């Protein structure tokens, strides 16, 4: 867990200190690794340095002795997860919005570690034009009060599709 030291966050700075680690039943900590998804949907944040592992002084991954636990058998097995992931990947490939997101991700990955940026405005704008066509509109939308509301979009639709597939697989398996 983390604690903030100090009482007024409007002052000149803040300090976060990690004072505990969390361990999963089989002994692995979540430090620097988090909890991996069974099915990943493309997201630009996956490629950004936002995680704990990207911090300069984060705690290292750690393990303790595993606990004896009863394996949960009601969940999906690896074959079901692979089937769900394959269906999701097919839908993502065929989806125009995910195609646009893929272009944005590619663009971001190309420029994120650049040490030089062109100062020629025309060249810079041409480089980003096909990828970021509606960026200003999206940014404006994101800054409105409605940005905190969950909206149905292509990403949310894919999450719902995966869940629908999962429920269908459970019914087939008689679970």
TILUMKOL-886537 format. One record per residue (C-alpha): residue number from 1; residue in one letter; chain; z, x, y. Coordinates in Angstrom, 1 decimal, always signed. Layout:
REM TILUMKOL-886537
ATOM   resi   resn   chain       zz       xx       yy
ATOM    NUM      a       A        Z        X        Y
...
***
This chain:
REM TILUMKOL-886537
ATOM   resi   resn   chain       zz       xx       yy
ATOM      1      x       A     +0.0     +0.0     +0.0
ATOM      2      x       A     -0.5     +1.1     +3.6
ATOM      3      x       A     +1.9     +0.8     +6.5
ATOM      4      x       A     +1.1     +1.0    +10.2
ATOM      5      x       A     +3.6     +3.2    +12.1
ATOM      6      x       A     +4.3     +2.1    +15.7
ATOM      7      x       A     +4.6     -1.4    +17.1
ATOM      8      x       A     +1.9     -1.7    +19.7
ATOM      9      x       A     -1.7     -1.4    +18.5
ATOM     10      x       A     -3.0     -1.3    +22.1
ATOM     11      x       A     -1.5     +2.1    +22.7
ATOM     12      x       A     -3.5     +5.4    +22.4
ATOM     13      x       A     -3.5     +5.6    +18.6
ATOM     14      x       A     -2.3     +4.6    +15.3
ATOM     15      x       A     -1.3     +6.1    +12.0
ATOM     16      x       A     -1.9     +4.7     +8.5
ATOM     17      x       A     +0.1     +6.2     +5.7
ATOM     18      x       A     -0.4     +5.3     +2.0
ATOM     19      x       A     +3.0     +5.2     +0.3
ATOM     20      x       A     +2.1     +3.7     -3.1
ATOM     21      x       A     -0.7     +3.7     -5.6
ATOM     22      x       A     -1.8     +0.7     -7.6
ATOM     23      x       A     -2.4     +1.2    -11.3
ATOM     24      x       A     -4.4     -1.1    -13.7
ATOM     25      x       A     -2.9     -1.9    -17.1
ATOM     26      x       A     -4.9     +0.7    -18.9
ATOM     27      x       A     -3.5     +3.4    -16.6
ATOM     28      x       A     -6.2     +4.1    -14.1
ATOM     29      x       A     -5.4     +3.9    -10.4
ATOM     30      x       A     -7.9     +2.3     -8.0
ATOM     31      x       A     -7.6     +5.2     -5.6
ATOM     32      x       A    -11.1     +6.4     -4.4
ATOM     33      x       A    -12.8     +4.3     -7.1
ATOM     34      x       A    -11.8     +0.7     -6.4
ATOM     35      x       A    -12.7     -1.9     -9.0
ATOM     36      x       A    -16.3     -1.8    -10.1
ATOM     37      x       A    -18.4     -5.0    -10.3
ATOM     38      x       A    -20.0     -6.1    -13.6
ATOM     39      x       A    -23.0     -7.3    -11.7
ATOM     40      x       A    -24.1     -5.7     -8.4
ATOM     41      x       A    -26.1     -7.4     -5.8
ATOM     42      x       A    -27.9     -5.2     -3.3
ATOM     43      x       A    -25.9     -4.7     -0.1
ATOM     44      x       A    -26.4     -2.3     +2.8
ATOM     45      x       A    -22.6     -1.7     +2.9
ATOM     46      x       A    -22.9     -0.1     -0.6
ATOM     47      x       A    -24.7     +2.8     +1.1
ATOM     48      x       A    -22.3     +3.2     +4.1
ATOM     49      x       A    -19.3     +5.5     +4.1
ATOM     50      x       A    -16.7     +2.8     +4.4
ATOM     51      x       A    -14.6     +3.3     +1.3
ATOM     52      x       A    -11.3     +5.1     +0.9
ATOM     53      x       A    -13.0     +8.0     -0.9
ATOM     54      x       A    -14.9     +8.6     +2.4
ATOM     55      x       A    -11.7     +9.3     +4.3
ATOM     56      x       A    -10.7    +12.9     +4.9
ATOM     57      x       A     -7.2    +12.8     +3.4
ATOM     58      x       A     -7.3     +9.9     +0.9
ATOM     59      x       A     -5.2    +10.1     -2.3
ATOM     60      x       A     -7.0    +11.4     -5.4
ATOM     61      x       A     -7.7     +9.2     -8.4
ATOM     62      x       A     -4.8     +9.3    -10.8
ATOM     63      x       A     -3.9     +8.0    -14.3
ATOM     64      x       A     -0.7     +7.1    -16.0
ATOM     65      x       A     +0.1     +6.1    -19.6
ATOM     66      x       A     -1.8     +3.0    -20.6
ATOM     67      x       A     +0.2     -0.1    -21.4
ATOM     68      x       A     -0.1     -2.0    -24.6
ATOM     69      x       A     -2.0     -5.2    -23.7
ATOM     70      x       A     -3.6     -8.0    -25.5
ATOM     71      x       A     -7.3     -7.8    -24.9
ATOM     72      x       A     -8.6    -10.9    -23.0
ATOM     73      x       A    -11.3    -12.4    -25.2
ATOM     74      x       A    -12.2    -15.4    -23.1
ATOM     75      x       A    -14.3    -13.4    -20.7
ATOM     76      x       A    -17.9    -12.2    -21.0
ATOM     77      x       A    -18.8     -9.5    -23.5
ATOM     78      x       A    -21.1     -6.6    -22.6
ATOM     79      x       A    -24.2     -8.3    -24.1
ATOM     80      x       A    -23.5    -11.4    -21.9
ATOM     81      x       A    -23.0     -9.2    -18.8
ATOM     82      x       A    -26.2     -7.4    -19.5
ATOM     83      x       A    -28.1    -10.7    -19.8
ATOM     84      x       A    -26.6    -12.0    -16.6
ATOM     85      x       A    -27.4     -8.8    -14.8
ATOM     86      x       A    -31.0     -8.8    -16.0
ATOM     87      x       A    -31.5    -12.4    -14.8
ATOM     88      x       A    -30.0    -11.6    -11.5
ATOM     89      x       A    -32.2     -8.5    -11.1
ATOM     90      x       A    -35.3    -10.5    -11.8
ATOM     91      x       A    -34.3    -13.1     -9.2
ATOM     92      x       A    -33.5    -10.4     -6.7
ATOM     93      x       A    -36.9     -8.7     -7.2
ATOM     94      x       A    -38.7    -12.0     -6.7
ATOM     95      x       A    -36.7    -13.0     -3.6
ATOM     96      x       A    -38.4    -12.3     -0.2
ATOM     97      x       A    -35.1    -12.1     +1.6
ATOM     98      x       A    -33.8     -9.4     -0.8
ATOM     99      x       A    -37.1     -7.6     -0.3
ATOM    100      x       A    -36.4     -7.5     +3.5
ATOM    101      x       A    -32.8     -6.3     +2.7
ATOM    102      x       A    -34.2     -3.6     +0.5
ATOM    103      x       A    -36.4     -2.3     +3.4
ATOM    104      x       A    -33.3     -2.3     +5.7
ATOM    105      x       A    -31.4     -0.4     +3.0
ATOM    106      x       A    -34.2     +2.1     +2.6
ATOM    107      x       A    -34.4     +2.6     +6.3
ATOM    108      x       A    -30.7     +3.1     +6.7
ATOM    109      x       A    -30.6     +5.6     +3.8
ATOM    110      x       A    -33.4     +7.6     +5.4
ATOM    111      x       A    -31.7     +7.8     +8.8
ATOM    112      x       A    -28.0     +7.9     +8.0
ATOM    113      x       A    -27.7    +11.6     +7.4
ATOM    114      x       A    -30.3    +12.7     +9.8
ATOM    115      x       A    -29.4    +15.6    +12.1
ATOM    116      x       A    -32.3    +15.0    +14.4
ATOM    117      x       A    -33.5    +11.9    +16.1
ATOM    118      x       A    -36.8    +11.6    +18.0
ATOM    119      x       A    -36.4    +11.1    +21.8
ATOM    120      x       A    -39.8     +9.6    +22.0
ATOM    121      x       A    -39.1     +5.9    +22.5
ATOM    122      x       A    -42.5     +4.7    +21.2
ATOM    123      x       A    -42.2     +6.7    +18.0
ATOM    124      x       A    -38.6     +5.5    +17.4
ATOM    125      x       A    -39.5     +1.9    +18.0
ATOM    126      x       A    -42.5     +2.1    +15.7
ATOM    127      x       A    -40.4     +3.6    +13.0
ATOM    128      x       A    -38.0     +0.8    +13.0
ATOM    129      x       A    -40.2     -2.1    +14.0
ATOM    130      x       A    -41.2     -3.4    +10.5
ATOM    131      x       A    -37.6     -3.2     +9.2
ATOM    132      x       A    -35.6     -4.5    +12.1
ATOM    133      x       A    -37.8     -7.3    +13.5
ATOM    134      x       A    -35.1     -9.9    +13.8
ATOM    135      x       A    -32.1     -7.5    +14.3
ATOM    136      x       A    -31.2     -8.7    +17.9
ATOM    137      x       A    -31.2    -12.3    +16.8
ATOM    138      x       A    -29.0    -11.5    +13.7
ATOM    139      x       A    -26.6     -9.5    +15.8
ATOM    140      x       A    -26.3    -12.3    +18.4
ATOM    141      x       A    -25.6    -14.7    +15.6
ATOM    142      x       A    -23.0    -12.4    +14.0
ATOM    143      x       A    -21.1    -12.2    +17.3
ATOM    144      x       A    -20.7    -16.0    +17.7
ATOM    145      x       A    -17.6    -17.9    +16.6
ATOM    146      x       A    -19.5    -19.2    +13.6
ATOM    147      x       A    -19.7    -15.7    +12.2
ATOM    148      x       A    -16.3    -16.2    +10.5
ATOM    149      x       A    -17.6    -19.2     +8.6
ATOM    150      x       A    -19.2    -18.8     +5.2
ATOM    151      x       A    -22.8    -19.9     +5.4
ATOM    152      x       A    -25.2    -20.5     +2.5
ATOM    153      x       A    -27.9    -17.8     +2.5
ATOM    154      x       A    -30.0    -15.9     +0.0
ATOM    155      x       A    -27.0    -13.6     -0.9
ATOM    156      x       A    -24.6    -16.6     -1.5
ATOM    157      x       A    -27.4    -18.3     -3.5
ATOM    158      x       A    -27.6    -15.4     -5.8
ATOM    159      x       A    -23.8    -15.4     -6.3
ATOM    160      x       A    -24.0    -19.1     -7.2
ATOM    161      x       A    -27.0    -18.4     -9.5
ATOM    162      x       A    -25.0    -15.8    -11.4
ATOM    163      x       A    -22.0    -18.1    -11.7
ATOM    164      x       A    -24.3    -20.9    -12.9
ATOM    165      x       A    -25.9    -18.6    -15.5
ATOM    166      x       A    -22.4    -17.5    -16.6
ATOM    167      x       A    -21.2    -21.1    -17.1
ATOM    168      x       A    -24.4    -21.8    -19.1
ATOM    169      x       A    -23.7    -18.8    -21.3
ATOM    170      x       A    -20.1    -20.0    -21.9
ATOM    171      x       A    -21.3    -23.4    -22.9
ATOM    172      x       A    -23.8    -21.9    -25.3
ATOM    173      x       A    -21.1    -19.8    -26.8
ATOM    174      x       A    -18.8    -22.8    -27.1
ATOM    175      x       A    -16.1    -21.4    -24.8
***
